């Protein structure tokens, strides 16, 4: 190890990081800066490799997380996160002499990232933590690093000590029972080897006593059959959509190949089916009780699925209901209820019922007045097809508008999608990032304007205008958080927002970003603090409210891909369960298992 005194304090200073430190002090979970200071102590001062420095840094950080009783990721994943933070700093060092605005912005963003928590908590930490106080502590640390690690909880420590003592006494009792059983078996073998010609009365009495003991012992030595459908096995069978008959055949073949007799296992079809239902119900209820809702966007999509409860020709209307969190971007399936009718009111009621069932109705971004304005406008126009008008009328009822037309009796529903696959795929690709959606559309419009004389480009402009109604004053506000928009254009958009002239619907295609009209209503709808609008645009990156809003908008799901995945899930597992309750339990278990074990690598197979 290198001599610390040989490295002067000036030479040991690390740009953007500070002076290296061997130990991490304090009672809070280490931030990114704490990790980097310790990392550079080993890497720069002690001349260690990047991998060795990252490993030692993780060992120093791990003690804080263990003391806080919070679950963390695997060691290699935590080390990779420390390496990523170092590689990001290394790239900034290469470009430190550049004076461009983008490089300065990256440096400021990295400094902000260093002062935040280097989160190495488990991806399912909220579900794994049983103590509500620990769950709230982790949430505060992730948001603002508020709070600190306190002293040892004496009540909890005493409870764990009693649990450990009970487990120790049970193990001692099990060992003593096993030894006693071994002695009794040895006694039986010794007695059975006595001389058969001995006819003494006393010996006959002993033999009779032995026979009685042997018969009572024979009843106890009956083989205890083992139940093999554990929670993990049941989850794997549900995820792979394996039927009960197929599961029995697979398990029996595996036991025979491993040299274990199937007579010692419970492989009855009715028993396995009943155990799978019980395990599925327990797992689904646990998922629901441990789910912690956050500010989210609700997605839903309908699908016609064959109904197994009736004849094979019967079709039921299923509605996939999912939430996409604005905090971390994770998607959660709430349910796939069966609708009694295909009306918009039935779908709306199903969505509301599921939100209330999961206690997350207060965390949902509600439907805005802009959508109502668009529907009202479309109601006044003549539609090309009568079923289009019926759809608009049902949508108007769903958002609370007064409609004079009565609800018609549900008829045949066409299974084809309205948009062609090419257009749908293009929308999916262009709108993967919500904050860049409006910018990408305006850029495409500008390019088509350059070739407006070409007949194909005129048609393209007409199609874009037809599908660009979503560029309302609410959705256009997302341009403020796009890296594709310059600071000057953002300042112009803020000025337009301050001088807002009422609701706006896109009737003409804008020629530039500054032609868009944006509104503060986006911040009201999402319950976001917009105080950063009162400061210069160049200082936004230093504002906590702006950074929180930027994180939320980056996680905004702007396409219906989440609902489409839910539809694909019910299509695949529709025939796996007949009972409606078991079907909903099955979908929850499959979704959770897919999240926990996304791949089939060696590490996952050891825990599956």
N, C-alpha and C positions, 0 to 999 in steps of 0.2 A: 504494500500500500504506500502511496506517495506521501512524502512529508508535507503536512498542511502548511507549515511555516514557510516553505519554499514558494508558495503561491501567494502573492500579495493580494490584499483586499481589492485593489483596483482591477487586477487582472482576473479575479474570480467573479466579478460582476457579470451577470448574464442579461443581455438585452431583453426587455419586456418581462423578464422573470424576476430579477433581483439577485440577491446574494444567496448562494447555496447553503442549505442547512442539513445537518445530519439527522436531526430528530424533528418530528412534528409535534408542536406543543398546542395546548388549548383543549377545550371540552366540546368542540364542534366536529362534525364530520369533515375531513380534509377537502379543501377546494382544489381546483386545478393548479393554482399557483403553489399551494403546499406540496402537491405531488411533484411538480416540476423542480422546485427548489431541492427537494430530497433526491430526485433523479439526477440533477446536475452535480450534486455533491458526490455521488458515486461515479458518475460518468466523467466529469471534468476534473474534480479535485482528486478523486481516488483512481482515475484512469481505468475504469472498468468498461466493459463492452455495453452496448445498448441493451441487449437481452438481460445481462446480469444486473445492470442498474435498474431496469424495469422490474425484475423479480424482487430485488431488495426493497424497492419502493413499495411494491404491493404488500410485502410482509410488514412494513411499517404502517401502512394504511389499514391493513386488515384488522389490526388490534382495535382500532376505533370502531369499526363496523361490528366486530364481535361483541364489544362492550355494549353497544347500543341494541344488541339482540335483533338485528335486522338481517334478513337473508341476502346473500350476495351471489354473484355469478361464479362460474368456475374460474379457477386461477388463470388458465391460459387466456380466457376472454378478458379478464381484468388487465392482464399484462398487455394484451393487444390494444386496449383502450389507452393505456399510458403511452405506448409506443406511437399511437396515432396522434396524441397531443404533442409529442416530441417532434414527429415528422412535420406536423403543421408549423411548429416554430422554426424548424430548419428551413422550410420553404420561404417563410417570411424573412429570415436572415439573409437569404440569397438576394431578395429584392428590397432590402432595407434602404438602399440609396435612391430608389425611385421616388419621384415626387408626385406621381399621378394620384388623382382622387380615389381611384379604385384600390390602389395599394394602401393609401392611408385609411380607407374604410376597413380593409381586411385587418390591419393592425389594431384598430380600435375594437373591432368585433372580437379579435383574439384576446385582447386585454379584458374585455367584459367576460369572455368565456372562462378566463383564468380565475376570476373572482367568484365564479359560480361553483356549485358542488360538482365534483367529478363523480357522477352517479354510476356506481358499480352494483347497485341493487339488482336483485333478481327481477326478470321481466314480469313475473307473477307474484311480486312481493305483496301487493295489496290483498291477494287471496291467501297467501301463505301465513301472513301475520294474524295471530288470534287476538292479540291485545289491541284494543282500539286506540289507546294512548300511543303505542309504538307506531301504529299506522298514521296517526296525525302528525307525529314527530317527523316521520320520513317525508310526508307531504310538505311540511313547512321547510325542511332542509332542501328539498328539490326546488321550491319556489324562491325563497329568500334567505335560506340558511339561518332562519330564526330558531331560537332555542338552543339548548346545549345538553350534553349527556350528563345526567345527574349521578348520584351515588347509587349503590346497590339497593334494590327493592327488597327489604328484609322479609316482607310477607311472601313475596314470590319466591325468594331464595329458600325460605322455610318450607314452602309447599313443594318445591322441587326436591329438597332434601328428604322429606317424608316419602315422596314418590320413589326416590332412589332406594330408600331403606325397604319399602314394600317389595320392590323388584328384587332386591338382594335376598330377602327372606323367602320369596317364592322360589328363587333359583336354588337355594339351599334345601328347601323342602323337596323340590323335584329331584335333586341329586340323591337325597336319602331314600326316596321312594324307589328310584332306579336300583340302588344298591340292595334294598330289601327284596326287590323282585328277583334280582340275580341270585341271592342266597336261597330263596324258595325254589327256584328252578334247579339249583345244585342239589338240594335236599331230595327232590323228586327223582332225580337221576340216580342218586345213591340208593334210595329205597327200592327202586325197580330192579337193581342188580343183586338183590339178596338171593340166597339159596332157595329154590322152589321146593326142595324136598323136606324142608324144616316144617314139621307138623305139630310143634309144641303149641299148647293152648295160648300161652302168653304171646307167641309169635303170631298166632291167628288173630288175636285181638289187635296186635299191632298192624297186621295186614288190613283188617277191617277199618281201622282208624285211617290208615294210609289211603284206602280206596275212597273213603268219604272225602278226605282232603283233596284227593286227585280229581274227583268229580266236581267239587266246588271250584277248584282251580281251573278246570277245563272251561267252565262257563265264563270266567274272567279273561281267559286267553283268546277269546274270539277276536279276530282281526277287526280293528277299527277302520272303517272306510273313510278315505279322505275326500273332502270336497275341493275340487281344483279350480272352480270358477271364482277367483278372487276379483277384487275391484280392477286391478290392472289387466287381468286376462279378459274380463268382461268389456273393458274399454277398447282393447285391441280388436276383439271380435266385432264390436259395434262399428268401429272406424272402418274396418275392412269389409263391412257389410256381409259378414259370414252368417249363414243361417244356423239354427240349432243343430239340425241333422249334419250339416257339413262340419260344424265345430266338433261334434262328438267323434266323427270319423277321423278328423285331423288329430285330436287329442289321443284317441286310442292308438293310432298308428305311431305317434311320437312316444307314448309310454312303452309300447311293445318293442320299438327299436332301441329304447334306452334300457331295456331289460327289466322294466317294472311291470308287474301283472296288472291288468285292467280290473281284476276282481277286488283290488284294494282301493279303487277309485270310484267315486260316484259319477257315473256317466249315463244315468237315465235321462231320456229326452225330456220328460216332464220336470225332473229336478233341475236340470241344466237351464231349461227355459225359465223356470220360476226364479232361480238364482240370478240369472241375467236381468230379469225385470227388477228384482230387489236392488241389486248393485247399481243399475241404471238410475233408479229413482233416488237413491241416496246421493249419488254423484251429482245429479242434476239439481237437487235441492241445495246441496252444498255450494254449487256454482252460483246459484241465485242469491243465497244468503250472504256470501262473501263478496259479491260484486259491489264495487264502490263507483257510483255514477259521477260523471264530470260534465262540463259544458260540452254538448254534443249536437250533431246534426242527425235527424232521423231520416232513414231511407226506407222505402217500401216498393215492392213490385209484385204483381200478381201473376199467377200461372195456373193453367188448367191441368189438373193431375187426376189420373184414374183413381177412383175411390174404392178401396179394398173392402170397405164395410158393407158394400152392396154388390150388385152384379158387376161384371167386368166392363160393361158398357157405360156404367155410371161415371160421370166426370164431376169433380169438385173443384171449386175455385179456392186456391191457396194464396195467402198474402205473406210474403217474406218481409219481416220488420227487423231492421238493424239500426244500430247507432254507431256513428263514427266520432270519436273523441277529438276535440280541438286541442287537447293538451299533449297527447302523444300519438294521435293518428290511428290508434287501434280501433278495430271494428268489432262490435259485440252483437251477436244474434239474440234478439229478445224472444222471438217465437215465429211460428208459421201457422196461424190459425186458419181454420176452414170457414169461409164466408157462406152465409145462408143465401146470399144473392150477390150479383155482380155490380150492385149500385155503389156510387161514390160514398153515400152515407154509411153503408155497411163497412166499407174499407176504412173510413175515418173513425168509426166506432171501434173497430178492431185495433187500430193504431193507438187510440187513447187508452183503451183497456189494458193493452200490454205495457204502455208507459206507466200507468198507475200500478200495475202488478209488480213492476220492477222498481217502483218508488223513484223514478227519474223524470217525472213530468216537469219538475221545476228547473231542470238542467237543459231543456230543449229550446233551440232558437225557433221562435214562432213564425208563422206565415206572415209576410209583410203586406202592407197596403198596395205595394207596387204590383204584386201578383193579382190582387183584386182589380186594379186598374186595367191590367192587360186583359183579364177575362171579360170585364165590362165592355171594353172596346171591341173584342171579338164577338160578343153577343149582338152588337149593333150592326155587324157586317154580315153579308150574305156568304154562306159557306158552299163550297163546291159539292159536298156530299152531306146528306141529312144526318148520317151517323157522326160526322164531325161536330155538327151543331148539338147533337145529343150529348156528346162528350163534354163540350164546353158548358152546357147547362148543368150537368152533374158536377163539374168542377166548381161552378159558381155556387151551387148549393153547399159543397164541401167547405168552402171558405166563408160562408155566411152571407152571401148576397141573396137578394130577393129575386126570385124567378117565377114568372107567371105560368110557364109551361109545366104541366104535370110530369111526374116521373113515369116513363113508359114501362111496360112489362118487359123484363129482360128477354132478349132473343138470342140467336146464335152469335157467338163471338168468334171472329176470324183469328187464326193462330199465327198468321204471318206478322212480322214486325213492320212498322210503318216506314221506317227509313231503310234504304238499301244498305247492304253490309259495308260497302266501300265508304259511304258517308259516315256510318256509325263508327267504323274503325278510325277514320280520320279525326272525328271529334274526340274519341278516346285518347288518341295520341297527342293532339294539340292541347287538350285541356287537362293534362295530368296535373299541372300546377295551377291552382285557382287564381293566384295573384297575377299570373302572366296571361290569363285567358283573354281579357279584353285587349291587352297589348298585342298579342299574336293576331287577333282578328283585325285590328286597325292596320297592322303592318301588311297583312294580306290584302286588305282593301286598297291600300296605297299602291301596291304592286299591280293589282288589277286595273286601277285607274290609269296607269301608265300605258296599258294595252287595251284601252276601252274600245278602240275602233274594231278590234277583233271580235267577231260575233260570239265566240266561245267565252270571252271575258265578260261580255255583257250578261250572258246567262249566269256566269259565276257570281257577278255582283247581285243579280236578282235572287239567287239562292241564298247568298250570305245574308241579305236583308231579311229574307223570310225566316232564317234561323237565328237572327241576332237580336230578337226581342228581349233576350235576357240582359242586354247591356243597359240596364236601368240605372238610375242614379245611386242605387244601393250597391249593385254588383260592380259598377265602375269604380267604386271607392277602393277596390282591391288593387288598382293601379298604383296607389300610394306606397305599396309594399313590394313592388316589383323592381328587380335590379335592372330591368330593361328600360326603365324610364329614367331620364336624367333628372338632376336636382332642379334645374330650371323648370322643366315641365311639371314636376311635383309641386313646386311653388305656385305655378299657374293654376293647377287643379285645386289647391287649398284656397286660393283667392276666389275661384268659381264656387267652391263649397260655401264660403262665407257669404257670398252674394247669391244664395240659392233662391230660385224663382219658382219653386213649387214642384210638383211631381213631373217626371219626365219619362216619356216613352219614345223609343227610337223610331221616328218616322222617316228620317233621311240618314243616309250613311255618313258618319263623321269622316272628315279628311285627315285628321290628326288626333293625337291623344288629348291635346288641349281643348278640342271641340266637345269632349265628353262632359256631361253634367253629373256631378257627384253630390252626395248628400250625407249629412250627419246621421241620418236615420239608420245607416248600417251600424254605427256604434251604439245607438239606442236599442236596436234589435238584439245585438249580441251582448249587451250589457258590458261594454268595454269603455274604459276611461280614455277620452280623446283629448286630454289636456296638452299633449305634445303638439297639437296643431297650432298652438299659440306661440311656439318658439320657431326659430329659423330651421329650415329643412336640413341644413348641414349639421345641426346639433342633435338630430333625432337619434342617431346611433348611441348617444350617451344617455338617453332618456329611458328609464325603466318601463314606463307605460308603453312606449313604442316597441321596445324589445319583446314585451309580453304579447302585444298585439301581433307582431311579426311572427312569433312562434305559433300563435293560434291560426293565423291565415295560412301558414305553410302546411298545417295539418288539415286544412279544410278539404273535404272530399267534394270535388266539383262535378263528378260524373256519377252515373248510377251503377258503377261497377260493383259496389258493395251489395246492393240489392240483387244484382245479377248472380253474384256468387251464392247468395242465399237461395235463389231459385234453383241453381244447379245442385245445391245440397239436397233440397227436398225432392228433386227429380231422381237423384241417385238412391236415396234412402226411403222413398215413398213406400216401397213394398217390404221394408224391413220389419215393420210393426203394424198391426191392424188396429189395436187400441189407440185412441186419440191421445190419451195422457202419456202412454209409453212412447208414442211417436215424437211428442215434444221433448220428453226426457232424452230420447235417443239423439235428437239433433243437438241438444246442449252438450252431451257427452262427446259426440264426434267433433264438434267445433273446439272444445277444450283440449281434446287429445291431439288434434291437428296443430294447435298453438304450442303445446308443450313438446311435441315430438314432430318437428317439421320435416326431418329427414330420417334416413335409416342408417346413419353412420355407426361406427363402433361404440361411441360414447352414448348415443341415445339408446342403442340396443341393450346396454348394460343397465339402464334405468327403466326401460319400458315395461 
